[in-house]
Amino acid sequence: MSDQGQWQVAGNAAETYERALIPAVFATWAPLVVALADPRPGERVLDVACGTGVVTRLVAQQVGRTGNVVGLDLNPGMLAVAASSAANGPSTSAPITWQEASATKMPFPDAAFDIAYCQLGLQFFSGSPGRVA
């Protein structure tokens, strides 16, 4: 089975995820995750397996308008909710690009980002574990 077919949510699952799970679980941890890498204004940031974008939106505020943020997720439903949730973000936030792609086949050149986050997506990656350098 392809990565695309394996982890898709249907119907309003992405909206339910954003409405119920983000405030109850993930929003509490997102600021701590973002702070670990200490993002600075102007940095280029990737949020892998971004889901509905809770970390993506927070880091966009940290790197400001001179930064660049990409939220990458395999699921178009999650990305649609992410884009909708970010539409009314602060004008001081970095622009966010929402990219549909597999984390195992990212469409970016090496060294395209200063920081890469992945709050909870590692548990869904298929294949053998890779080496982090």
C-alpha positions as CSV (number, residue, x, y, z in Angstrom):
1,M,0.0,0.0,0.0
2,S,1.3,3.5,-0.8
3,D,2.0,6.0,1.9
4,Q,-0.9,8.1,0.4
5,G,-3.5,5.4,0.9
6,Q,-2.4,4.3,4.3
7,W,-2.9,7.4,6.4
8,Q,-5.9,9.2,5.0
9,V,-8.8,10.5,7.1
10,A,-12.2,10.9,5.6
11,G,-15.2,13.1,6.1
12,N,-14.8,15.7,8.8
13,A,-12.1,13.8,10.7
14,A,-9.6,16.6,10.2
15,E,-12.0,19.2,11.5
16,T,-12.7,17.0,14.5
17,Y,-9.0,16.5,15.1
18,E,-8.5,20.3,15.1
19,R,-11.6,21.0,17.3
20,A,-11.1,18.2,19.8
21,L,-7.6,16.8,19.9
22,I,-5.6,20.0,19.3
23,P,-7.0,21.9,22.4
24,A,-7.2,18.8,24.6
25,V,-3.7,17.3,23.9
26,F,-1.5,18.8,21.2
27,A,-1.8,22.5,21.9
28,T,-0.3,22.1,25.4
29,W,2.8,20.5,24.0
30,A,3.3,22.6,20.8
31,P,4.9,25.6,22.5
32,L,7.4,23.3,24.2
33,V,8.2,21.6,20.9
34,V,8.7,24.9,19.2
35,A,10.9,26.3,22.0
36,L,13.3,23.3,21.8
37,A,14.8,24.5,18.6
38,D,14.7,28.2,19.6
39,P,13.5,29.5,16.2
40,R,14.8,33.0,15.3
41,P,13.4,35.7,13.0
42,G,14.1,35.0,9.3
43,E,14.8,31.2,9.7
44,R,13.4,28.6,7.2
45,V,11.3,26.0,9.0
46,L,9.8,22.7,8.0
47,D,7.0,21.0,10.1
48,V,7.0,17.3,8.9
49,A,3.6,15.5,9.3
50,C,2.1,18.8,10.4
51,G,-1.5,17.6,10.6
52,T,-3.7,20.6,11.1
53,G,-0.7,22.8,11.7
54,V,-0.6,23.7,15.4
55,V,3.3,23.7,15.5
56,T,3.4,25.2,12.0
57,R,1.3,28.2,13.1
58,L,3.3,28.8,16.3
59,V,6.7,28.7,14.6
60,A,5.4,31.1,11.9
61,Q,4.9,33.6,14.6
62,Q,8.4,33.0,16.0
63,V,10.3,33.4,12.7
64,G,8.2,36.4,11.7
65,R,7.5,37.9,8.3
66,T,11.2,37.5,7.2
67,G,11.0,33.7,7.9
68,N,9.6,30.9,5.7
69,V,7.6,28.0,7.0
70,V,6.4,24.9,5.3
71,G,3.8,22.5,6.7
72,L,4.2,19.1,5.1
73,D,1.6,16.4,5.4
74,L,0.5,13.4,3.4
75,N,-3.2,14.1,4.1
76,P,-5.0,16.8,2.0
77,G,-7.8,17.0,4.5
78,M,-5.5,17.9,7.3
79,L,-3.8,20.4,5.1
80,A,-7.1,22.0,4.2
81,V,-8.0,22.5,7.8
82,A,-4.5,23.7,8.5
83,A,-4.7,26.4,5.8
84,S,-8.1,27.4,7.0
85,S,-7.0,27.7,10.6
86,A,-3.9,29.8,9.6
87,A,-5.8,32.1,7.3
88,N,-6.6,34.5,10.1
89,G,-3.1,34.4,11.7
90,P,-1.2,37.5,12.9
91,S,0.1,39.7,10.1
92,T,3.5,39.5,11.7
93,S,3.7,35.7,11.1
94,A,5.8,34.1,8.3
95,P,4.0,33.0,5.2
96,I,3.1,29.3,5.4
97,T,3.3,27.0,2.5
98,W,1.1,23.9,2.9
99,Q,2.8,21.0,1.0
100,E,1.1,17.6,0.4
101,A,3.8,15.0,0.3
102,S,5.1,12.0,2.1
103,A,7.7,12.5,4.8
104,T,9.7,9.7,3.2
105,K,9.7,11.4,-0.2
106,M,10.0,15.1,0.6
107,P,10.2,17.4,-2.5
108,F,12.9,19.7,-1.1
109,P,16.6,20.0,-1.8
110,D,19.2,19.3,1.0
111,A,19.7,22.1,3.4
112,A,16.5,23.9,2.4
113,F,15.6,24.5,6.1
114,D,17.3,25.7,9.2
115,I,14.9,23.8,11.5
116,A,12.7,20.7,11.0
117,Y,10.0,19.8,13.5
118,C,7.9,16.6,13.7
119,Q,5.6,16.7,16.8
120,L,3.8,13.4,16.5
121,G,4.3,12.0,12.9
122,L,7.1,9.6,13.4
123,Q,4.8,6.9,14.7
124,F,3.1,6.8,11.2
125,F,6.2,6.5,9.0
126,S,6.6,3.2,7.2
127,G,9.8,1.4,6.3
128,S,12.9,0.8,8.2
129,P,14.2,3.5,10.5
130,G,16.7,5.9,9.0
131,R,19.8,7.5,10.5
132,V,19.6,11.1,11.7
133,A,22.7,13.0,11.2
